[in-house]
Amino acid sequence: MNNRLRSLLGILAGMAVVAIFIAWFLHSYERVDEEIPLPPSGEVGYNPLYALKKTLQADGIEVDSRQRLNLGTMSLTPTDTLLLLEEPRALTPEQSDRLLEWVESGGHLLLRTPTERVWRDSGLPRILRDAGLSRESPSTGYACVRWHSANDESASLCGSGVFQLRGKAEISLHDPRQMSLVYARLRHGAGHIDVLVDFDFLTNRQLRKEPYQALTRQILAPNYHQGVVHLIYAAQMPSLWRTILLQGWPVWLPLTLALLAWLWRRGQSFGPLLPPPLPERRSLLEHVRASGEFLMRHGGSPLLYASVRTAFFARLRRRDPIAAVLTGEAQIAAIAERLNIPFSYVRNALSAPAPADRQAFRDRVRHLIHMRNLL
């Protein structure tokens, strides 16, 4: 079998393997469509009343949705409806008075009560107290009211901020086990005030249920299709660090690992701390001193003495040539007279010490250097 035939058989075998794999894949797997819900974006991501806003607009009602209550820029008319999603304890006395005056002229105001703990700690908000609410009898805690819609679907309105009234209500709902109310519609002048223990059924997630839609239509009834519906929500935006932590991990996690790897690579290996190496020194005096110490350890003191003596006589020839050419006792006397030092001092300095006598070597070298400095 030649090489060409072998190559052809190898190609045919590879094509057969690929064909078998494709046939097995098409037979074993089925293509299906899958819907993946994406997180909300845009206004629906921060406005919990976005679904209510779109529902009312689809019904032909003008809606003004904003984050904060600003009575200075809002044009409230007697036929309008105002819904405050958050608790009214943040309202100032001036805002409370202006809202009650607007309700007396025919407006419709929807409020929610604080929770039991907040109500117990902070007391009854002023606007609710002026509207006719009270907590004269102690609360029994959490209360719920259930009802059924036209298609027999059930829903409940629950909360811990139950309340009582000093007067009568046009419409009210209370827990059958107690007389505490969870919803009441109060007449205030020409307008109405609806008070509920909770507004969660108005949010984007709950409003899709039919019983909650019916309840929403009921509490908006007084001025429905008569004026503008003002929806005031408080956007609870997550912090920047929380958003980065939960949604930005595909970026910060690899960067953190890369930083740790770089620090590990750049870090020193484990072990005892070593002192830094001494820098190179090029001092000539250190080399001379090291050479002298080496000669002293190896019996070279006569060479060192001879070098110092030679240096002394070299300067003596420059300073006093006559004394330099003399010899013996005459030279010693001439040097002693010129330097004004004792004769014995000069004789001792110019006589070579014994090789093993280090003290004598040091004394003579010191004397020679002293005599050289005096020239």
N, C-alpha and C positions, 0 to 999 in steps of 0.2 A: 504494500500500500504506500503510494507516494505521499508527499507532504501536501499536495494540492487537494487530494481526496480527503485526507485527515482534516484539513481546515474546513472543507465543505460540510463534513459530518458534524464538526464542532458547532458550526453556525446553525445547522438544522436542529441540533439538540438544544441549543440555547433558545431558539425561537419556539420550540415545543414547550419548554419550561415556562416561558413567558405567556404563551397561549393558555396553558393549564392554569396558571395563577390568575389570569384575567377572567377565565370562565368560572373559577371557584369564587372569586370576589363578587362577580355579578350574580351568582346564584345564592350566595350566603348573606349579602347585605342589601338592604332596601333603603332608598333615599326618602327621607321624611322631612317635613318642614316643622320647625320649632320656633315658637314665639317667645322671645326673651323680653320681659318688661324692663325698660330703661328707667333710670332715676329721673324724676321731674326736672325740667330745666326752664329757665325764664321765670315769668311771674308765678306760675303754678308752683315753683319750688319754694317761694318765700311768702306767698299770699294764701293763707289757709281758707279764705273765702272766695277763691278764684272760681270754683265750680258754681257757687251761688251767684256770683257776678255774671257768669256766662249764661246761666239758666234764666235769670231775670232779663238779661238783654235779649235772649231768644224769644221771650214772651213780650217784647216790645216795651220794656220799662227802661228808663234812663237810670244808669247806675254811676255813682261816684265812689270809687274805691281808693282809699288812701291809708297810709300807715299810722299817722298821728292825727289826733283831733285838733283842728285849728279853726276856731269859730270866727277868727278875723278874716280868713280867706274863703270860708264856706258861706254860701248864700242859702240859708235855711228858710224855706217858705212854710206856711201853715199846712200845706198838703204833702210835705216831705216825710220820709221815714229815716231814722238814724239808728243804726245798730252798732253798739260798742262791744266788740268781742272780748276784750280784757275786762278785768274787774274795775269798777268805778272808783275805787279808793284813791286812784291817782288824780282824780279830778280836783281842781282847785275850787274854793268857795265861789269865786266869780264865774267859773265855767258851770258849776252846778246851778247857780241862780239863772244864768242866761238860758240853759237848757230847759229849766222848769218854766220860764217865761215863754219860751218857744212852744212847749207842749201845751200850755194854757191857750195859746192862739190857734191850736188845731194840729200840732205836730204829733208824730208817733215815735216814741223812744223805747228801744229795747235794751234792757240791762240784764246782767247776771250778778248773782250774789257771790261774795267771797266764800272760800271754803270754811269749814267749821274752825279749824285751827287759826286761820287768818282773822276770822270774825271775832274769835275769842281774844286774840292778842291785840288787834287794832280797833275793835269796836265796829259799829255799824257806820258805813259811809254816809256822808251828809245827804247826798241826793236821794238815797234809799230811805233815809229817815224822814226827809221832807215829803217823799212820795206816799208815806203811810205804812211802811214796814216796821216791824218790831220783833224783839226777841224776849218778850216778857216771860214766857214759860221756858224752862230749860229744854234744850234740844236733845232728842233721843239719838242723834248721830245720823248715820247714813240712811237715806230714804230713796225709794224707787216707785215709779208709777208705770205700769205696763198698759198698752192698748193694742188693738188689732185694727189693721187697715181694711179697705174694702175687699182686697184679695186674700184676706185672712192671714196676712203676715203680721207678726208681732214685733214690737219694739218697746224700748223702755227709756224713760227720762229719770236719771239718777244723779244724786249729788249729796254732799254733806252740808251744804249751806242752806238748809231748810229754814223757813221763816214763818211768821204770823203777820196778820194785818190788824191795824187799829180800826179799819172800816170794812166795807163790803167790796167784793171784786165782781166785775162783770163775768169773768171766766176764771176758773181756778182748778187746779189739780192737786190732790193731796194723797199721801200714802194711806191706804186703808187701815193700816195698823195704828196710825196716829193722826193727829189733826194738823201736823206740820205741812206746809205747802211746798210744792216744788215748782209750781207755775201759777202766776196770777196776772190778770189784766185789770189795771186800775184806771179809773176815770179821773183826769186831772184837767179841770177847765174844759175847753173844747177838744182836747186831745186825749191820748191814751199813753200809758206806760205799761209795757209788758216786762215782767220780772221772772227769770228762770234761774234754776240752780246751776245750769250748765248749758254751754253752747256747742258742745262737741258734735252734735248731730248736724250742725251747719257747716262743718269743715269738709274739705274735699273728699276725704275717705268715707265719711258716713252719709253724705247727702245722696249718694247713688241708691240708697235703700228707699223703697217706696213708702214705708210708714214715716220715715223722717221727712220725706218730701211733703207728705200731707200735713205734718205738724208745722213745717216751715211755711206752707201756704196759709195755715190758720193764724200763726202769730204775725204775719205780714198783712193780714186782712184789712185793718182799719183804713189805711191810705193806699191800698193796692191799686195800681193803674191811675193814680191821681197826681203823683209828683215824683220827685227824684228819690231814689233809695241810696242813702249814704252808708257805706260799709267801712267801718274803722277797725283796722286790725293792727296788731303790734307784731312786726316781723321778728321772729326769733331766729336770727341768722346764727349759724354755728361759727365759732371762733376760727380765725385763720389757722392757728396751730392744729386745731382738731381736724380741719379740712385737709391740711397737709399730711397729718398722721394717717387718716383713714383713706384718702384718695390719692395721695402722692407717693405711696410706698413704692410703686415701680420705678420711681426716680431716686428717692433718698436712700432706699435699701441698697441698691448696687453701689451708689456713691459712698455710703458708709463702709461697706465691705472693702471697697477699693482703698479708702483712706486707712482702714485698719491694716490691710496688707502692706501698704506703703510704710506705715509706721513700724510694722514688724520687720520689714526689710531694712529700714534705716536704723533701727535700734541696735545697740551693742549686744553682743552675745553674753549670755549669763556667765558669771564667774566673779572672782574677787576684783575689787577695784584696784587698778594699777596706777601708780603715780605717773604724771606726764613725763616723757623723756626730756632730759636736760638739753637745752639748746647748745649748739656747737660754740665753743669759745676759742678765740684766736689770739689771746693775750700772749705777747712775747715773754713777759715777765713770768707767767705761769710755766711756760716751757723751760725757761732758764732755771726756775726753782725746782721743777721736776727733774731736770738733768742733774742738778747739784745733789738732790736727795738720792738719786740713783748712784752717783759716784761715791757718796758717803757710805751707802750700804755695801758697796763692793770694793772698799779700800782705796778709793781714788782721792782721798783728802790731800795728798801732796800735790796733785795736779791742780786742785782748786786753790790751794795756797799760792802756788807758783803763778797762777793767773792773776790773783789779786796783787801779788808783789810786783809783777810785770806792769800792771796798770798803774801802780803807785810810781814806779821809776819812770814810766812814760810821761806822766805829768811833771815829775821832778825835773826831767830834762828840758821841758818847756818853760818851767818857772825858774829854775836855778841850775843852769848848765854846769856851773863850776862844782857844785856839790854832787852833781850826778856823775862827774868823771873821777871823783875821788874814790878811794877804796879804804876798807878796813875801819879803824878807829877814827880816822880823820873824816871820813864820810859821815859816820854816825854823829860826830861832834858838830859837823856843819849843819846836818839836818835838825839836830836838837836846838841849835842856836837860832836857825831860821824860823822854826815852828814854835820856839819858846816853850819847849816841853822837856822833861827830864831826860838825861842821857840814857838811863837804864830802860826807860819806856821805849826809845827808838831801838836800842839793842835787842830788846825782847821781841819787838815787832818784826825785825829783819832776820831773826834766827828761825829756821824751819822747825816746826814741831815734830814730835815723833808720830809715825803713821797711826798708831793705836790710841793716841791721846786726843780725844775729841774735845775736851775742855780747853786744852792748850791751843788746839786748832781754832776754836771759836774766838778765844782771846786775841790771838795774833791777827786773825782776819778783821776783827773789830778794830784793833789798833791801826792796821794798815788803812782801812777805810777812813778812820778818823784823821790820820795824818794826811791822807790824799785830799780830804775835804778842807784841811787847813792851808794847803798850798794855794 
